[in-house]
Amino acid sequence: MSLRDAILRIELVRGLVDFVFPPLCLGCSTYTDNKSIVCDSCLKSIDRFSFPICLCCFKMLPSGALCSECREQSLTLFALGNYTAPLRDLIIQFKFKGIRSIATMFAEELVVQFGSRIAEFDAALLVPVPLHPEREHSRGYNQAQVLAQRLAPLLDIDVADDILLRLVKGRPQADQKFEKRAENIKGVFNVPRPAKTAERVILVDDVVTTGSTMMEARRVLDGAGYRTVAAISVAHGL
Protein backbone atom coordinates (compact mmCIF):
# COMPACT_ATOMS: atom_id res chain seq x y z
CA MET A 1 0.00 0.00 0.00
CA SER A 2 1.36 3.41 -0.98
CA LEU A 3 1.64 6.28 1.50
CA ARG A 4 -1.10 8.14 -0.39
CA ASP A 5 -3.45 5.17 -0.13
CA ALA A 6 -2.70 4.81 3.59
CA ILE A 7 -3.50 8.48 4.21
CA LEU A 8 -6.75 8.21 2.24
CA ARG A 9 -7.76 5.14 4.25
CA ILE A 10 -7.04 6.91 7.55
CA GLU A 11 -9.08 9.93 6.46
CA LEU A 12 -11.95 7.63 5.39
CA VAL A 13 -11.96 5.83 8.74
CA ARG A 14 -11.81 9.14 10.61
CA GLY A 15 -14.72 10.45 8.57
CA LEU A 16 -16.80 7.35 9.31
CA VAL A 17 -16.04 7.61 13.04
CA ASP A 18 -17.06 11.29 13.06
CA PHE A 19 -20.25 10.41 11.20
CA VAL A 20 -21.23 7.64 13.63
CA PHE A 21 -19.85 9.38 16.73
CA PRO A 22 -19.84 13.11 15.92
CA PRO A 23 -17.38 15.11 18.05
CA LEU A 24 -19.25 16.95 20.78
CA CYS A 25 -18.09 20.03 22.65
CA LEU A 26 -16.76 19.19 26.09
CA GLY A 27 -18.47 22.25 27.50
CA CYS A 28 -22.00 22.10 26.09
CA SER A 29 -22.22 18.78 24.21
CA THR A 30 -23.11 20.39 20.87
CA TYR A 31 -21.40 19.36 17.64
CA THR A 32 -18.05 20.99 16.96
CA ASP A 33 -15.31 20.48 14.42
CA ASN A 34 -12.73 22.41 16.45
CA LYS A 35 -9.63 20.31 17.04
CA SER A 36 -9.74 21.13 20.77
CA ILE A 37 -13.29 19.67 20.96
CA VAL A 38 -14.50 22.94 22.47
CA CYS A 39 -16.95 24.95 20.41
CA ASP A 40 -16.47 28.62 19.56
CA SER A 41 -19.47 29.56 21.68
CA CYS A 42 -17.95 28.03 24.83
CA LEU A 43 -14.57 29.60 24.11
CA LYS A 44 -16.21 33.01 23.80
CA SER A 45 -18.27 32.42 26.96
CA ILE A 46 -15.24 31.96 29.22
CA ASP A 47 -15.09 34.74 31.81
CA ARG A 48 -11.51 35.67 31.00
CA PHE A 49 -9.08 37.70 33.06
CA SER A 50 -7.47 40.59 31.21
CA PHE A 51 -4.66 40.87 33.74
CA PRO A 52 -2.71 38.65 36.14
CA ILE A 53 -3.69 38.57 39.81
CA CYS A 54 -1.76 39.13 43.04
CA LEU A 55 -2.25 36.04 45.21
CA CYS A 56 -1.72 38.07 48.37
CA CYS A 57 -4.47 40.65 47.97
CA PHE A 58 -6.27 39.28 44.85
CA LYS A 59 -6.02 42.60 43.03
CA MET A 60 -5.60 42.71 39.27
CA LEU A 61 -2.17 43.77 38.04
CA PRO A 62 -2.54 45.88 34.87
CA SER A 63 1.22 46.44 34.72
CA GLY A 64 4.43 45.47 36.45
CA ALA A 65 5.71 42.12 37.64
CA LEU A 66 4.69 42.50 41.29
CA CYS A 67 1.85 44.05 43.22
CA SER A 68 2.89 47.55 44.26
CA GLU A 69 1.22 47.11 47.65
CA CYS A 70 2.31 43.56 48.55
CA ARG A 71 5.77 43.92 46.94
CA GLU A 72 8.06 40.97 47.71
CA GLN A 73 5.24 39.05 49.40
CA SER A 74 3.29 39.14 46.15
CA LEU A 75 3.02 36.11 43.89
CA THR A 76 1.70 36.92 40.43
CA LEU A 77 -0.86 34.46 39.07
CA PHE A 78 -1.63 34.14 35.38
CA ALA A 79 -5.06 32.49 35.10
CA LEU A 80 -7.09 32.12 31.93
CA GLY A 81 -10.40 32.93 33.57
CA ASN A 82 -12.85 32.69 36.42
CA TYR A 83 -13.78 29.26 37.76
CA THR A 84 -17.33 29.34 36.42
CA ALA A 85 -19.09 27.59 33.54
CA PRO A 86 -18.04 26.78 30.89
CA LEU A 87 -14.39 26.88 32.02
CA ARG A 88 -15.23 25.01 35.23
CA ASP A 89 -16.91 22.23 33.23
CA LEU A 90 -13.94 21.93 30.88
CA ILE A 91 -11.54 21.63 33.82
CA ILE A 92 -13.69 18.90 35.38
CA GLN A 93 -13.45 16.94 32.12
CA PHE A 94 -9.67 17.44 32.15
CA LYS A 95 -9.16 16.70 35.82
CA PHE A 96 -11.56 13.84 36.54
CA LYS A 97 -12.67 12.36 33.20
CA GLY A 98 -9.23 11.61 31.77
CA ILE A 99 -9.55 14.00 28.81
CA ARG A 100 -5.97 15.20 28.74
CA SER A 101 -6.06 16.46 25.15
CA ILE A 102 -7.87 19.62 26.28
CA ALA A 103 -4.66 20.71 28.06
CA THR A 104 -3.32 21.78 24.66
CA MET A 105 -6.16 24.26 24.25
CA PHE A 106 -5.68 25.56 27.79
CA ALA A 107 -1.97 26.08 27.15
CA GLU A 108 -2.50 27.82 23.82
CA GLU A 109 -5.14 30.17 25.22
CA LEU A 110 -2.94 31.03 28.23
CA VAL A 111 0.04 31.86 26.02
CA VAL A 112 -2.03 33.96 23.62
CA GLN A 113 -3.46 35.85 26.58
CA PHE A 114 -0.35 36.25 28.75
CA GLY A 115 2.69 34.91 26.89
CA SER A 116 4.55 38.21 26.62
CA ARG A 117 4.07 39.05 30.30
CA ILE A 118 5.08 35.57 31.43
CA ALA A 119 8.27 35.94 29.38
CA GLU A 120 9.18 39.05 31.39
CA PHE A 121 9.83 36.83 34.43
CA ASP A 122 12.67 35.08 32.58
CA ALA A 123 11.98 31.76 34.30
CA ALA A 124 14.14 28.69 33.75
CA LEU A 125 11.68 26.04 34.93
CA LEU A 126 7.98 25.24 35.09
CA VAL A 127 7.20 23.31 38.28
CA PRO A 128 3.83 21.50 38.36
CA VAL A 129 2.15 21.33 41.76
CA PRO A 130 2.39 17.62 42.65
CA LEU A 131 -0.32 15.24 43.76
CA HIS A 132 0.29 12.68 46.47
CA PRO A 133 1.53 9.47 44.76
CA GLU A 134 -1.58 7.54 45.81
CA ARG A 135 -3.90 10.16 44.33
CA GLU A 136 -1.87 10.39 41.13
CA HIS A 137 -1.86 6.59 40.79
CA SER A 138 -5.62 6.50 41.30
CA ARG A 139 -6.25 9.26 38.73
CA GLY A 140 -3.61 7.98 36.32
CA TYR A 141 -1.90 11.33 35.85
CA ASN A 142 -1.24 14.71 37.44
CA GLN A 143 -3.24 17.34 35.59
CA ALA A 144 -0.79 20.09 36.59
CA GLN A 145 2.07 18.12 35.07
CA VAL A 146 0.12 17.58 31.83
CA LEU A 147 -0.61 21.31 31.61
CA ALA A 148 3.05 22.20 32.28
CA GLN A 149 4.17 19.83 29.52
CA ARG A 150 1.84 21.55 27.04
CA LEU A 151 2.99 25.01 28.13
CA ALA A 152 6.71 24.22 27.98
CA PRO A 153 7.30 24.34 24.19
CA LEU A 154 5.04 27.37 23.79
CA LEU A 155 6.90 29.33 26.48
CA ASP A 156 10.31 27.78 25.72
CA ILE A 157 10.72 26.84 29.39
CA ASP A 158 11.70 23.38 30.65
CA VAL A 159 9.46 21.35 32.98
CA ALA A 160 10.94 20.14 36.29
CA ASP A 161 8.57 17.63 37.85
CA ASP A 162 11.09 16.09 40.23
CA ILE A 163 12.07 19.01 42.45
CA LEU A 164 8.77 19.45 44.29
CA LEU A 165 7.17 16.36 45.81
CA ARG A 166 4.07 15.84 47.93
CA LEU A 167 4.79 13.45 50.78
CA VAL A 168 1.70 14.04 52.93
CA LYS A 169 -1.67 13.10 51.47
CA GLY A 170 -3.94 15.26 53.61
CA ARG A 171 -7.49 16.21 52.70
CA PRO A 172 -8.30 17.87 49.37
CA GLN A 173 -8.25 21.66 49.59
CA ALA A 174 -11.72 21.81 48.03
CA ASP A 175 -13.07 20.08 51.15
CA GLN A 176 -11.68 22.75 53.47
CA LYS A 177 -13.18 26.03 54.58
CA PHE A 178 -11.46 29.15 53.25
CA GLU A 179 -9.72 29.98 56.54
CA LYS A 180 -8.50 26.39 57.05
CA ARG A 181 -6.78 25.88 53.72
CA ALA A 182 -3.40 27.37 54.64
CA GLU A 183 -3.26 25.14 57.72
CA ASN A 184 -4.35 22.06 55.74
CA ILE A 185 -1.56 22.42 53.16
CA LYS A 186 1.22 23.26 55.65
CA GLY A 187 4.18 20.88 55.48
CA VAL A 188 2.89 18.60 52.69
CA PHE A 189 5.65 19.43 50.18
CA ASN A 190 9.29 18.43 50.05
CA VAL A 191 12.18 19.46 47.80
CA PRO A 192 14.62 16.53 47.43
CA ARG A 193 16.98 18.42 45.10
CA PRO A 194 18.08 21.85 46.37
CA ALA A 195 18.97 24.46 43.78
CA LYS A 196 22.61 24.84 42.79
CA THR A 197 21.86 28.38 41.71
CA ALA A 198 18.82 30.55 42.40
CA GLU A 199 16.89 29.17 39.42
CA ARG A 200 13.76 31.15 38.64
CA VAL A 201 10.68 28.92 38.58
CA ILE A 202 7.00 29.29 37.75
CA LEU A 203 4.47 27.08 39.52
CA VAL A 204 1.72 25.44 37.44
CA ASP A 205 -1.66 24.07 38.58
CA ASP A 206 -5.14 23.63 37.11
CA VAL A 207 -7.17 25.72 39.57
CA VAL A 208 -6.14 28.28 42.20
CA THR A 209 -8.62 29.47 44.82
CA THR A 210 -7.23 30.98 48.03
CA GLY A 211 -3.66 30.60 46.82
CA SER A 212 -2.65 28.63 49.93
CA THR A 213 -1.23 25.72 47.92
CA MET A 214 0.83 28.01 45.69
CA MET A 215 2.12 30.00 48.66
CA GLU A 216 3.17 26.87 50.54
CA ALA A 217 4.88 25.48 47.44
CA ARG A 218 6.72 28.78 47.01
CA ARG A 219 7.82 28.76 50.65
CA VAL A 220 9.32 25.29 50.33
CA LEU A 221 10.96 25.92 46.96
CA ASP A 222 12.45 29.25 48.01
CA GLY A 223 13.70 27.63 51.20
CA ALA A 224 15.60 25.13 49.06
CA GLY A 225 17.32 27.85 47.07
CA TYR A 226 14.95 28.30 44.14
CA ARG A 227 13.26 31.59 43.32
CA THR A 228 9.54 31.29 42.67
CA VAL A 229 8.67 34.24 40.45
CA ALA A 230 5.09 33.54 39.31
CA ALA A 231 2.28 31.00 38.99
CA ILE A 232 0.08 29.80 36.14
CA SER A 233 -3.33 28.14 36.30
CA VAL A 234 -6.27 27.55 34.01
CA ALA A 235 -8.75 29.12 36.41
CA HIS A 236 -8.97 31.16 39.57
CA GLY A 237 -11.99 31.49 41.79
CA LEU A 238 -12.86 31.98 45.45
Helices and strands as residue ranges (DSSP letters): H 3-20, H 40-45, E 53-54, G 71-73, E 76-82, H 87-96, H 102-119, E 125-128, H 133-139, H 143-155, E 158-159, E 165-166, G 173-175, G 178-180, H 181-185, E 189-190, E 200-208, H 212-223, E 227-236
